[in-house]
Amino acid sequence: MSRRAGYSLFEVLIAFAVMTMVLSAILPHQAKFLERSSSSFRRAEAADIAYSRLSELGVSRAVSPGESSDWVEDWTLYQRIEPYSVTASDVDLAEVTVEVRNAAGGVLFQAVEIRVLE
């Protein structure tokens, strides 16, 4: 009596059942990972925009007290410069706050620095 090589239908069905259980456990976590990855990329991009604005201050933009806002891509860039006082200091300082907000108004990134007023 000779036996044919190969898998029986039952063995193939068991393999598919095991594969289905493994994939059903992995795929929901993969979707969450992709969502977090996208969110962290957006926040990194917002940080780059905020730090770029801080780098421009004092070079191509004057450091003077006040507030302003600009549109950058689909985000709003808020810039606030307020006087910053230090006791026993002859230098005029300012606290510079740059926020990048999404369309819903949520803050994606905020950077704060102390700068010398010009």
C-alpha positions as CSV (number, residue, x, y, z in Angstrom):
1,M,0.0,0.0,0.0
2,S,1.5,3.4,-1.0
3,R,0.9,6.6,0.8
4,R,0.6,9.9,-1.1
5,A,2.8,12.8,-0.1
6,G,1.1,16.1,1.0
7,Y,-1.2,17.5,3.6
8,S,-4.7,16.4,4.3
9,L,-7.6,18.8,4.2
10,F,-7.9,18.6,8.0
11,E,-4.2,19.7,8.5
12,V,-4.7,22.6,6.1
13,L,-7.8,23.8,8.0
14,I,-6.0,23.6,11.3
15,A,-3.1,25.6,9.9
16,F,-5.5,28.3,8.7
17,A,-7.3,28.4,12.1
18,V,-4.0,28.8,13.9
19,M,-2.9,31.5,11.4
20,T,-6.2,33.3,11.9
21,M,-5.9,33.4,15.6
22,V,-2.3,34.7,15.5
23,L,-3.2,37.5,13.0
24,S,-6.3,38.5,14.9
25,A,-4.1,39.0,18.0
26,I,-1.4,41.0,16.0
27,L,-3.4,43.2,13.6
28,P,-5.2,45.5,16.2
29,H,-1.8,46.3,17.8
30,Q,-0.3,47.0,14.4
31,A,-3.0,49.6,13.7
32,K,-2.4,51.3,17.0
33,F,1.3,51.3,16.3
34,L,0.8,53.0,12.9
35,E,-1.5,55.6,14.5
36,R,1.1,56.4,17.1
37,S,3.8,56.6,14.5
38,S,1.8,59.0,12.5
39,S,1.0,61.1,15.5
40,S,4.7,61.2,16.6
41,F,5.7,62.3,13.1
42,R,3.3,65.2,13.2
43,R,4.5,66.3,16.6
44,A,8.1,66.1,15.4
45,E,7.2,68.2,12.4
46,A,5.5,70.7,14.7
47,A,8.6,70.8,16.9
48,D,10.8,71.5,13.8
49,I,8.5,74.4,12.8
50,A,8.5,75.9,16.4
51,Y,12.3,75.7,16.7
52,S,12.7,77.2,13.2
53,R,10.6,80.2,14.3
54,L,12.7,80.6,17.5
55,S,15.8,80.5,15.3
56,E,14.5,83.3,13.1
57,L,13.9,85.6,16.1
58,G,16.7,88.1,16.4
59,V,17.9,87.3,12.9
60,S,15.2,88.0,10.4
61,R,12.5,88.9,13.0
62,A,12.9,91.5,15.8
63,V,12.4,90.3,19.4
64,S,9.8,92.8,20.6
65,P,6.9,92.3,23.0
66,G,3.6,91.3,21.5
67,E,1.6,88.4,20.0
68,S,1.3,87.2,16.5
69,S,-0.1,84.2,14.6
70,D,0.7,82.7,11.2
71,W,-0.6,79.7,9.2
72,V,2.0,77.0,8.5
73,E,0.6,74.2,6.3
74,D,-2.7,73.3,8.1
75,W,-1.5,74.4,11.5
76,T,-1.5,77.7,13.3
77,L,1.8,79.1,14.7
78,Y,1.3,81.4,17.8
79,Q,4.2,83.5,19.0
80,R,4.0,85.4,22.2
81,I,6.8,87.6,23.6
82,E,6.5,89.0,27.1
83,P,8.9,91.0,29.3
84,Y,10.8,88.8,31.7
85,S,12.2,90.4,34.8
86,V,15.2,89.2,36.8
87,T,16.2,90.9,40.0
88,A,19.5,92.8,39.8
89,S,19.8,92.6,36.0
90,D,20.6,95.5,33.7
91,V,19.6,93.4,30.6
92,D,16.1,93.6,29.2
93,L,14.9,90.0,28.8
94,A,11.8,88.5,27.2
95,E,10.1,85.2,27.5
96,V,9.4,83.9,24.0
97,T,6.7,81.2,23.6
98,V,6.0,79.6,20.3
99,E,3.1,77.2,20.0
100,V,2.0,75.0,17.0
101,R,-1.7,74.2,17.1
102,N,-3.8,71.9,14.9
103,A,-7.0,72.9,13.2
104,A,-9.0,71.9,16.3
105,G,-6.9,74.2,18.4
106,G,-5.0,71.5,20.2
107,V,-1.4,72.3,21.0
108,L,0.9,69.9,19.1
109,F,4.1,71.5,20.4
110,Q,5.2,74.4,22.6
111,A,8.7,75.9,23.0
112,V,9.7,78.5,25.5
113,E,13.0,80.5,25.6
114,I,14.4,83.5,27.4
115,R,15.8,86.1,24.9
116,V,17.5,89.5,25.1
117,L,15.2,92.3,23.9
118,E,16.5,94.4,21.1
